[in-house]
Structure formats: C-alpha cells, structure tokens
Amino acid sequence: MKKLIPVLLLCVMLLTACGASDTGKTGLGQVVMVSKSVAATAEKPGTAQVDTIMAAVTVDSKGKITSVSIDSAQVKVAFDATGAITTDLKTAPLTKKELGDKYPMKAASKIGKGWHEQIAELEKWMTGKTIAEVKAMKTKQVDANHPKVPDVPELTSKVTITIEDYIAAVEEAIKNAK
C-alpha cells in the first residue's frame, strides 16, 4: 500500500499536467496620433483628428500570439476659423471594423480589399508568431503615405496598408498581458 500511494500520486500529477491547457495572458495596447489634424483658415475649416489604434492580444507561455484583434478609430471634429465646432457632437464615431465596407478604402485599394479585410489578414498572419517574429516582418515603402507595407509573400496580395503602428499596438498589448 505504501508503494501504491506514490504511484497513484504520480499518475494524478501526470494526468493533471497532460490535461492542463495554456490559456495564456491577455493584454491591451494602443497607439494614439493627432498628426493628421489641420488648422482652420479664413477659406477652409479645420479638422482635429485623433487616430487611435487598439489591439487586444493573447499570448501563450512561450510568447506566441494565440489571439489578436486590432481596430482603429479615426475621429474627426471640424471647426471653422473662429474655432466654433461644426461637427455634430451627438454622433458617436465608429471604428474601422464597425464601418466595414462603409470605410472608404475598398474602392481605392489596388487589391480591392477594405481595411477590415486587410487587418483580418494581418491578424491571421500574426497568430502563432512571437512579437519578435512579427517585428522582423520585411516591409517596403510604397509611397510617402505607405512607408511600411508588408513585403512577405503571404501578405503582398492581401495587405497594402502601413503596419508599423498596428505592430506597436500589438507589442504594447503583449507587454501589458496578465
């Protein structure tokens, strides 16, 4: 009986370890920019624009991304030369994912994909990688407005948006993961 107890205890420990799941840690990250704001002039109204990129990321015990969700809110408030706000402040702004095809990128896209479709491809690509692997992604400059576009075979026909701020939000989310 004395020998049976350690054997049973070992079996319970092994079964527990085999059945344990790595639920991981989840964190949130964001990048906020106001660089697209424009001052008002006598001829033209101004716009205060806040771009907020948000990421929710879950990583496993090895630091691999098991889940990632990225979204972006592009909030614009127009004002005239006197500083009076001309935007309806009762209208709640929607994120790019919430807008879906209503976000006006699909028509301008060389690949015919909207922002929400492109970010879904980027999220899918990131899943299973560490942040170091994500940050090591080869990028290229397409033009002045697109300085860091993915230049990896899996994404070149699926993602034409600049990704550096999305990666920064994901990295912050991982740092904040608990």
C-alpha positions as CSV (number, residue, x, y, z in Angstrom):
1,M,0.0,0.0,0.0
2,K,2.9,2.4,0.8
3,K,4.3,1.9,-2.7
4,L,0.9,2.4,-4.3
5,I,0.4,5.9,-2.9
6,P,3.4,7.4,-4.6
7,V,2.5,5.7,-7.9
8,L,-1.1,7.0,-7.6
9,L,0.1,10.4,-6.8
10,L,2.5,10.4,-9.8
11,C,-0.4,9.3,-12.1
12,V,-2.6,12.1,-10.8
13,M,0.2,14.6,-11.4
14,L,0.8,13.3,-14.9
15,L,-2.9,13.3,-15.8
16,T,-3.2,16.9,-14.5
17,A,-0.2,18.1,-16.5
18,C,-1.4,16.4,-19.7
19,G,-4.9,17.9,-19.3
20,A,-3.7,21.4,-18.4
21,S,-4.3,24.0,-21.0
22,D,-2.2,27.0,-21.6
23,T,-4.9,29.7,-21.5
24,G,-2.3,32.4,-21.9
25,K,-2.2,36.0,-20.9
26,T,-4.2,38.8,-22.5
27,G,-3.3,42.5,-22.8
28,L,-4.4,45.7,-24.4
29,G,-2.3,48.2,-26.3
30,Q,-2.9,51.4,-28.1
31,V,-1.2,54.0,-30.3
32,V,-2.7,57.5,-30.5
33,M,-1.9,60.1,-33.1
34,V,-3.1,63.6,-33.9
35,S,-0.7,64.3,-36.8
36,K,-3.5,64.5,-39.4
37,S,-5.2,67.5,-37.7
38,V,-5.4,70.6,-39.9
39,A,-5.7,74.2,-38.8
40,A,-8.6,76.4,-39.9
41,T,-8.1,79.3,-42.3
42,A,-10.5,82.0,-43.5
43,E,-11.1,80.0,-46.6
44,K,-11.2,76.5,-45.2
45,P,-12.4,74.9,-42.0
46,G,-10.0,73.0,-39.8
47,T,-10.2,69.4,-38.5
48,A,-9.0,68.0,-35.2
49,Q,-8.3,64.3,-36.0
50,V,-7.4,61.7,-33.4
51,D,-6.4,58.3,-34.8
52,T,-6.4,55.6,-32.1
53,I,-5.2,52.1,-32.9
54,M,-6.2,49.4,-30.4
55,A,-5.0,45.9,-30.0
56,A,-6.2,43.0,-27.8
57,V,-3.7,40.2,-27.8
58,T,-3.4,36.8,-26.0
59,V,-0.1,35.0,-25.8
60,D,0.8,31.6,-24.6
61,S,3.5,30.7,-22.1
62,K,6.1,30.7,-24.9
63,G,5.1,34.2,-26.1
64,K,3.3,33.1,-29.2
65,I,0.3,35.0,-30.2
66,T,-2.8,32.8,-29.9
67,S,-5.4,35.6,-30.5
68,V,-5.1,39.1,-31.8
69,S,-7.8,41.7,-32.6
70,I,-6.8,45.1,-34.0
71,D,-9.1,48.1,-34.6
72,S,-8.8,51.7,-35.4
73,A,-10.9,54.7,-34.5
74,Q,-10.4,57.7,-36.8
75,V,-12.3,60.6,-35.1
76,K,-12.6,63.9,-36.8
77,V,-14.0,67.1,-35.4
78,A,-14.4,70.0,-37.8
79,F,-14.3,73.6,-36.7
80,D,-14.4,77.0,-38.5
81,A,-11.9,79.9,-38.5
82,T,-13.5,81.3,-35.3
83,G,-12.9,78.0,-33.5
84,A,-16.6,77.0,-33.4
85,I,-17.1,73.3,-33.8
86,T,-19.1,72.4,-36.9
87,T,-19.3,68.6,-36.3
88,D,-22.4,67.1,-34.8
89,L,-21.1,66.0,-31.4
90,K,-24.1,63.8,-30.7
91,T,-23.0,61.3,-33.4
92,A,-20.9,58.5,-32.0
93,P,-17.9,57.7,-34.2
94,L,-17.5,54.1,-35.4
95,T,-14.2,52.2,-35.6
96,K,-12.9,51.0,-39.0
97,K,-14.1,47.4,-38.2
98,E,-17.5,48.7,-37.3
99,L,-17.7,50.6,-40.5
100,G,-16.6,47.6,-42.5
101,D,-17.2,48.2,-46.3
102,K,-18.5,51.7,-45.4
103,Y,-15.0,52.8,-44.6
104,P,-13.9,54.3,-48.0
105,M,-10.8,52.2,-48.7
106,K,-12.0,49.3,-50.7
107,A,-12.6,51.4,-53.9
108,A,-9.2,53.0,-53.6
109,S,-7.4,49.7,-52.8
110,K,-5.2,48.2,-55.6
111,I,-6.2,44.8,-54.3
112,G,-9.9,45.6,-53.9
113,K,-10.0,44.8,-50.2
114,G,-11.3,47.1,-47.4
115,W,-9.5,48.0,-44.3
116,H,-11.4,45.4,-42.2
117,E,-10.4,42.7,-44.7
118,Q,-6.8,43.6,-44.7
119,I,-6.5,43.9,-41.0
120,A,-8.1,40.4,-40.7
121,E,-5.4,39.0,-42.9
122,L,-2.7,40.7,-40.8
123,E,-4.2,39.3,-37.6
124,K,-4.3,35.8,-39.1
125,W,-0.6,36.2,-40.2
126,M,0.4,37.3,-36.7
127,T,-1.3,34.4,-35.0
128,G,1.2,31.7,-34.0
129,K,4.2,34.1,-34.1
130,T,6.1,35.8,-31.3
131,I,6.3,39.6,-31.2
132,A,9.9,39.3,-32.3
133,E,8.9,37.4,-35.4
134,V,6.1,39.9,-36.1
135,K,8.5,42.9,-35.8
136,A,11.0,41.1,-38.1
137,M,8.5,41.1,-40.9
138,K,10.1,42.5,-44.1
139,T,8.3,45.7,-45.2
140,K,8.6,48.1,-48.2
141,Q,7.8,51.8,-48.8
142,V,5.1,52.1,-51.5
143,D,4.9,55.9,-51.3
144,A,5.1,58.7,-48.7
145,N,1.8,57.7,-47.2
146,H,2.7,54.0,-47.1
147,P,6.2,53.7,-45.7
148,K,5.9,50.2,-44.1
149,V,3.7,47.8,-46.1
150,P,4.2,44.1,-45.7
151,D,6.7,42.6,-48.1
152,V,6.3,38.9,-47.3
153,P,4.7,36.5,-49.9
154,E,1.8,35.6,-47.6
155,L,0.6,39.2,-47.4
156,T,1.7,41.1,-50.5
157,S,-1.6,40.4,-52.3
158,K,-3.7,40.7,-49.1
159,V,-2.4,43.8,-47.1
160,T,-1.4,47.1,-48.6
161,I,-1.8,49.3,-45.5
162,T,1.1,50.6,-43.5
163,I,1.5,48.3,-40.5
164,E,4.1,49.9,-38.1
165,D,1.5,51.4,-35.7
166,Y,-0.5,48.2,-35.7
167,I,2.6,46.3,-34.7
168,A,3.4,48.9,-32.0
169,A,-0.1,48.5,-30.5
170,V,0.3,44.7,-30.5
171,E,3.7,44.9,-28.9
172,E,2.2,47.2,-26.1
173,A,-0.7,44.7,-25.6
174,I,1.8,41.9,-25.1
175,K,3.8,43.9,-22.6
176,N,0.6,44.6,-20.7
177,A,-0.6,40.9,-20.9
178,K,-1.5,39.5,-17.5
